[in-house]
Amino acid sequence: MKQSAEELKKYYDHLKVSYDKFVEQPLKLNIKRGIPSKEQLQLSEPMLDVFSSSSDFMSQGNVDIRNYGELTGIYEAKKLFSELLETNLDEILIGGNSSLSLMHLAIVSNLFSRNKGTLSNETIKFLCPSPGYDRHFSMTENLGIEMISIELKEDGPDMDEVERLVKDDAAIKGIWCVPTYSNPTGITYSDEVVDRLANMKTMSEDFMVLWDNAYLVHHLTNDKHAAKNLLSACKAAGNPDRAWMFCSTSKITFPGAGVSALGASKRNIDLVAKELSFQTIGFDKINQMRHVKFLKNKNHIAQHMDDHARILKPKFDLINQKLTDYFADKDYVEWTEPKGGYFVHLTTKNGCATDIVHALAEIGVAITEAGATYPYGDNPKDNSIRLAPTPVSLEDLDAAMDAICLCIEFISLKKE
């Protein structure tokens, strides 16, 4: 039954009293970024003790990993990551702890260095499925590349719109993708979307699909999803140089001391290696070998990630239960129930997300800025909120969710 104006005001006043109590005793909780918890980090502490003798420091080919060399990574690391990304050994390059730095390197190598500055006075555009990963967008903006927002659907980007744009505009030279358990919605690209990305006609001859497979092994349930291999699809389509696939161990072992990898055609690997040769003689090979000895192979990684899931899944279950209980008979918000990844995405009423985030900040709950997952921080509907529950305890997350539910209803009712 629809409430009268007087009843709504009375209920709003009740919510405000509850909110003011939080203002008086703020929570001081931060769930802005998807970082592993201390319990997750402890899972990888045995990796610090994997070297037992001097022979452990020798890579295949009698390469001493304590010394210079091996620009594109040691053989053992290439073998491990080629298994993860499903590439040939000559289609893999091993980087440092940041896959973002490899993405930056790939863009610069393919669009700037290879052309020796001929693009400096031309417009370059990237397609940005949204909501998406804020660091992709900030990197693109910093490079002076124009961003075009594309709707992210349940099976990937709106491919009708993508295909329409790329076939006629040579300035569009790339698209950002988080294909498995996408940040922040948790969706996984369908085989059809992967094939369309691989086969579509592009006006640009050096078009890049930047395939950030950050969550390829980060399952939360036994219903394990995985996007189709992009490089294989691009090879089959006759566009092998279109695929640029990235991953890292940032949320597998230690984010600050992990290993990253680029999987691409041999031509693209050679291109990036040439650019990289002006920057370093080689990344940390001791850390590469440390990861190989600890992670071993794809099957062992899966077992290790099951341990992560046992820590993480209760947090995602708690969020879903809290939202279900609180909004059982209310339509102020919709939310995702991801099968993997690091985030829960909330879709609020239009025009409410920014005020909800600000209201939460006032009571000591820090979450990602409302527009951060859109190019230039601009979501015209102002209805997108990302929750990153991984770093906090269940007890703290429970308290944060009480505050989040209250603020969603409080702000939504205020704007009615």
N, C-alpha and C positions, 0 to 999 in steps of 0.2 A: 504494500500500500504506500502510495506517495505521501511523503511527510509534508505538513504545512510549513509555511514560512517561519512560524513561531517555533515549531518543533525543530526545524533545521538550525535556527539561531541558538536554541538552547543546547543542541548537540554540539554545535561549533564552539560555544563557550566552554563546554565540558572538555573538548579536545584542547582548547587553548590553555586551560588550567593544567592539563597533563603535560603540555609542551613547556609551559613556564617552569614546571618542576625540573624538567631536564635542563633548562637554562640555568637554574640555580645550582644544579649539580651535574655539570657536563661530563660526558663519558670519556673523552680523550682516546678515541679509537680511530685507526687509519686503515681503510680498506680501498685505497685508491689504486694500487698497482698489484698486478698478479705476481707476487714473489713467493717463493717457497717458504714454508714455516721452518722453525728450528728443528722440529721433528723430522721433516723431510731431508734437511741438510745432514742430519745425523746418519741417515741411511748410507751416505757416501763417504763417511769418515774412514772406513777401511781402505779406501783408495789411496790414502796418504801413506800407506805402509806397504805398497806393492813391490817396491824394489828391495831385493834381498842380496844381490851381488853385483859386481861390476859387469858381468855378462848381460844383465838386464838392460844395460844402456846401449846395447848394440842392436841396430835395426837390420833388416835384410839388406844384403849387399855390403856387409861390414861397415855400415854407417854408424858413427858414434853420435848419438843423439844429444850429447853434451856440447857438441861443437857446432860450427856454422854449417849452413847448407840445407838441402831439401826444401827448396822454395815453396813447392806446392804440397808439402806434407810427406811424412814417412809412409812407407809401403803399408805397414800394419794399420795405420789410421785410415788410409785410402780404402783398404779392403773392408774395414768395419763400416765406414760411411757409405761406400758404394752399395753395401748390402742394405743399409737403411733406406737410401734414396733410389735403389734399384737402377744403378748405372754401371757402365764399364769402368775399369780402373783408370783409364785415360780421360774419363769424363768427370773427374772429381778433383776438387782443390780443397785443402784443409787450411782453415784460418785460425785466428785467435779465439778469444772467448765470446766475441760479438758477431752474430750473423748480420746484424745491422751494418757493421762496417764492411762486410762482404757485399751487401746490397748497394751501398754507396759506391764501392769500388766497381761493381758491375755496371752501374749506370754511367759513371764517369768514363770507364773504359770503352763502353759501347757507343755512347752518344757524344762524348766530348773528345777524349784522347784519340780515338780511332780516326776522327774526322779532323784532327789537328786545328780545332777552333773554328771550323767553318760554320758551326751551328751557333756561334756566339751571338749573332745578330738576328737569329731566327727564333720564332716562338716554338717552344716544346710543350706538349700537353700530355698528361697522364690521366687515365680513367681510374676513379677511386670508388670501388664498391663501398657503400655506407649503410649502416654504421660499420666502421673498420678500425684499424690499428692506428692510434694517434701518432706514433713515432714514424710510421710510413709517411703520413701526411706532412709532418713537420720537416722531415728530411727533404721531401719533394719541394715544399715551399722554399726551404733554405737554398736549394739548387736553382731557384728561379723558374721552376717548371709549373705551368698553369695546371690546376687540378679541376677535373670535371666529375661531379658526384654522380654515381650510378646506383640505382636501388639494388640492395642485396636481398634476394628472395630466399625461400626455404631451400633451394637447391643450388644457390650461387648467384652471381650477378645477373641482372636483366640482360640476357644475351641478345634479345631483339634490338635493344637500345645500343648495346656494345657494337654489334655488327653494323648497325646503321651508321654509327659515328666513324668507325675506323675505315670503312670502305671508301670514304670520300675526302678524308682530312689527313694529309701527309704529316701534319704537325703532331698528330696523336701517335706517340711512340712507345707507349707502355700502359700496362694495367697492373695494379696491385692486387694480389690474391692471398688469402689465408685459407687454403683449401680444405683442411681437416680441422674440425672443431673451431670454426672461425672466431676470431676476436672481434666483437664481444658476443655474438649471438649463438655461437656453438654449432652452427650448421656445417655440414660437409658437402662439398660440391658433388653433384651427380656426374655419372659417366657422360651423359649427354652434354652437360656444360663443358667438361674437359675436352671432349671431342670438338665442340664448336669453337672453343678457344684455339685449338690446334689447327683447325681447318679454315677458319674465317679469312676472307680476303681483306688485306689491309693496304691502304695507300702507301704507308710507310714501309720501306724495305728492311728497316732495322728494328721493327716492332718487338718489344720485350714483354713477355708475361713473367712478372716478378712473383715467384711462387714461394711464399714464406710458409714452409711446412713446419711451423714452430711446435705444433702439437700432434705430430704424426704418431707418436706412441703414448700419448697422454690420455688413456682411456679411464673412465670412471666406473664402467660397468662391463659385464661380459658381452654386451652387444657392441662390439668394437667396429667403429666406422673408419674408413680410409678412402681418400680421394684417389682416383685412377692416376697412374703414373703419367705426368705431363710430358716428359721428354720422349717416352715411347710413343705417345699419341702424336707429338709433333713430328717425330721421325716418320711415322706412318703417313702423315699428311703431307710430307715433303717440305716441312718447315722446321728442321732440327735446331736451327739457331734461335728460334723463338722462345724456347724454354730456358728459364733461369731458376733453378730450384735451390732452396736454402733450408738448412736446419742447424740446430746446435744442441749441446747438452746443458744449456742454461737451466732448464727446469727438470733435468735428469740427474745431474750431480751438483756442482756448485756454480751459480750464475756468475760470480766474480772470477772464476778460474776454470771455465769450461773450454770446450772446443767447438768450432763451427765448421760448416762445410758448404761448398757450392757444387751442385751437380748441373752440368750443362754439356753441350756438344764439345768435341775436342777443339774445334775452331774457337769457341768462346772461352774455354779453359786457357788456351794458349794466349788469347787476347788479354785476359785478366792477369795471367802470369807475367806477361811483358810489363803491364802497368805496375804490378806489384813489385817487380824487380827494381824499380826506382825508389821503393819505400823500405824494403827489408831484404835481408839475406835468407830469412826464414822465420817462421813463428816458433813458439815454444814446443820443441819436439819432446822434451821430457814429459810435459803435460799430455801431449798426444799419446805417448806410450803408456803413461799412467792410466789414461782412460781406456786404452785398448786392453790392458791387463785386468782392469776392474770390470769393464762392461762385457768383454769377451766377444759376444756375437749378438745377433738380433734376438734370438730366443732368450738369452740371459738378460738382455735389456728388458724384454717383456716381463720377466719375473720381477726384476727390479722395479718396474713401473707398477706392477700389481701392489707392491709394498707402498708406493706413493698413493695409489688409489684407496687403500685401506685407511690412510690418514685423511684424505680429502673428501671422500664420498659422504661421510657423516655431515660435513659442513654444507655441502650442496643439498643434502636431504633436509637439513634443518631450515635452510632458506625456503625451500619449496613448501615445507610443512607450515612454517610461519605465515607465508603469504597466502596459502590455501585457507588456513584457519581464520586469518584476519579479514580476507576479502571474499569469503565464501558467498556472500549475498550482495557484494558491491562490485561495481564495474570501473573502479578508478585506475586499475593497472592490469596489464598482462605481463607474463614473464616466461622465460625459457626454462626448460628442464634438460640441460645439456647431458650428452652421453660421454663427454670428455672435455678437455681443455681446462681453462682457468677462470671462466667468468659466467655470471648470470646476467642476462640483459632484461631490463624492465622497459616496457612501453607504457608511458603514462598518458593521461589526457593531454591533448595538444595545449601548448603554452604553459605547462606546469613544471617541466623537468628542472629548469634553471632555478626556480624558486624553491623547489624541494631540496636541491643540492645546497642552496644557501641556508635554508632552514636547518638542515642537518649540520652544517658547519657551525652554526650558532650554538648547537648543543654538543659539540665536540665529536661529531662523526664525520670524518673526511672521506668522501668518495670522489670518483673521477668527475671532472667538470662536465656539465651536461652536454656541451657541444663538442667535446674533445674527440669524439669518434667520427666526426664529419670534417671534410676539407675546410680549412680556414676557421675551424671551430664553429661553423654555422650550420645548424640544423633548423630549417625553416619551420618545422612543426614543433620544435622544442619539446620533444616527447621521449627522449632516449636517455637512459641511465644505465651505467655499467657498474656492477658489483664485483669486487675481487676479494673473495672470502678467505683465500688460502693462508695469509700470514698470521691470522689471529686464532686464538683458542676458541673452542666451541662455546665456552662460557661467555667470552667477550662477543662472539658473533651473535649469540642469543640476545644479549643486551642491545647490540647494534640493530638487529632486526626489529626489536620492539620500537626503537626510535624511528627506523626507516618506515615501518608501517604507519606509525602515527603521523609522520610528516607527509607521507603520500596522501593520506586521507584529509589531514588538516589543510594542506595547500589546495588540494582538489576541490574540497567543499568551499573554501574561501573564494575560489575563482568561479564558482557556479553562479 
